[in-house]
Amino acid sequence: MAKKRNQQRSENKPKEDGALRLADSLGEDVLSKLKEAKLELSQAEAKAEEARQEQLIKEKKEREANKSFAELLDEYDGKTRKY
């Protein structure tokens, strides 16, 4: 078992070194562009989520406004029997 663990650890080290070399070889300008793109993407996702939430609220209000008398009566039927 110990031999397998040592082999797995030695296999992981070159992968980590390769990732560092890739980041070093990209350069600062490319890294900054990637970071900017990531920031823009996260902002766009946040705006899309906010728009989706607003749409859901709007649809809920429309459904509530367009309820028939029977649907409203069914909702409040239990409350009126108390009195």
Number of C-alpha atoms within 10 A of each C-alpha: 5 7 7 9 10 10 10 11 10 11 11 10 10 11 11 10 10 11 11 11 11 10 12 11 10 10 10 11 9 12 13 11 11 12 12 12 12 12 12 12 12 12 12 12 12 12 12 12 12 12 12 12 12 12 12 12 12 12 12 12 11 11 11 12 9 10 11 11 9 9 12 11 13 11 10 10 12 9 10 8 7 6 4
